[in-house]
């Protein structure tokens, strides 16, 4: 397989780690995270940490993060690019967050003081509960006191970005954060660096993301990663199409049964449901 794209797809494992997971490109991750946690103080440096964590017993499940790092204040960041919706995704996020919390435990007379932990999920899907709200795509979740509706604990934060909902065009980009979301969603579809993205950090990103500059090993690894991504996306799209088709058929049958029980004429049932006379007759049996 040979890709004809000019720039890498950040939703591939190789592409995401190429952009955000290497020491040489650390400035990209710092700039992106600073847009997410502006109110918590500016990040000036990051240190990449081991991204695989083993449970404390042989029966505990291990956790492998896409990117795991800490800033100069010792605050921990888990950054993940989530390609597909999965069951218990929120549970998984919470479970993963326990590892950087436990890592801070000290032997001896430790006072239990913790550094902040951030879990950042860049999503190629939307949450079901807000699927119809296209203006709401940036979640920032903290522990809250439910009566006062105030943050109860501010050192554990989950940030989720639903990229399918971000629909701004290049001309509509206003903030630095807008530009990041636009790039993450549209990078593999671009033929050039957009006029509105002239900042130095984006100049660096486009240099790193240009596939023509890869050596043969990098190109091979990227194409393997791209194939995995496309295969997964094709499986998901097929499953969605089949579910929608099944749902439409089941909906037609439900309407037909209601009309049959109401003694509606068969011609009317055919007109309302699109079912054939033979199909409707079978439902009457």
Secondary structure, DSSP 8 states (H G I E B T S, - for coil): -----SB--TTSHHHHHHHHSSGGGHHHHHHHHHHH-GGG-----EEE---EE--SSTTS--EE-SEEEEETT--EEEEEEE-S--TTHHHHHHHHHHHHHHTT--SSS-------EEEEEEESS--GGGTT-TT--EEEEEEEETTTTEEEEEEEEEEEEEGGG----GGG--SHHHHHHHHHHHGGG-SS--TT--SHHHHHHHHHHBGGG--HHHHHHHHHHHHHHHHHHHHHHHHHHHHHHHHHHHHHHHHHHHHHHTT--HHHHHHHH---HHHHHHHH-
